[in-house]
């Protein structure tokens, strides 16, 4: 029996969305969540990107620690809805902390794509942008269309404060991209590029 | 119930040690044993203090801090150690250094039975999760042990947990 086609309310293409965000990265620092977000960002590999391949729920809080350490750079977290749902408390922590330079982008396909396309809570009405707004993010928005996307990308780099974008994407799956998965290497590459010789003090 | 009456100097010793170690980010889930230390860190303009909803957030946050060039410390009570287990895979796989200071419950004259499950397993859980675990049971040695733990964490790129014995924190007299 064929598996039923998995549905989500989104229509945007995840690879295109992530590509457009990363095209504008400049000197921003990027943290990805595990799974598809990691592979989407991996198409545009950069030493200023830290890829999580595990530690589900870590992405937003890694972004906060990095944003506090590098207040003059924009920190962009790109993660999935399942990963974000596992770290929901971090929305409250970030909202309470009010960093000036942290943007979180959830690539929301409403599915756990890595584990068999099961529905996440966002498929059942949970509104992540509303939760971020309730937590005190400066800007929190659900992005559903091409029209919304252009303005939202502009806002994620230019808004002083904590930004949260929940981008509704289609369930389309793409193959893995980046092969780089050794955590210590990803960390050292990132630090050496950012900090120079001080990375190994 | 009454708390110990001796003046405590060890929280101040930890704060001074943080300065010596150049700790720039302090994440915490509050514990009575860390009250004074949290206040000292909050009053320090060179330190960023972050209140967490759960301890595992701190493991991720301090990993991000290190990526950005900051040293960090995570304060919690022993009941929070179990919350960190999977998140510590981040520190183990990536060799992120972090200094965890854990005030112990469930081990010395504990009156609350619910504290024993985690208090009695904290050291084992942390060791199995890839942390170096060191203990301190004398108040006058707290600063020195924290400094040694911090040096090991930040020089060898590993998570180091310093367990501060419940005997130091103070005995709650539960008799009527």
Interface residues (C-beta under 8 A of the other chain):
Chain A: X29 X31 X50 X52 X53 X54 X55 X56 X57 X58 X59 X60 X61 X62 X63 X64 X65 X66 X67 X68 X69 X70 X87 X89 X90 X92 X93 X96 X97 X183 X184 X186 X187 X190 X191 X194 X195 X198 X199
Chain B: X24 X25 X27 X48 X50 X51 X52 X53 X54 X56 X57 X58 X59 X60 X61 X62 X63 X64 X65 X66 X67 X68 X69 X70 X72 X86 X87 X89 X90 X93 X94 X95 X96
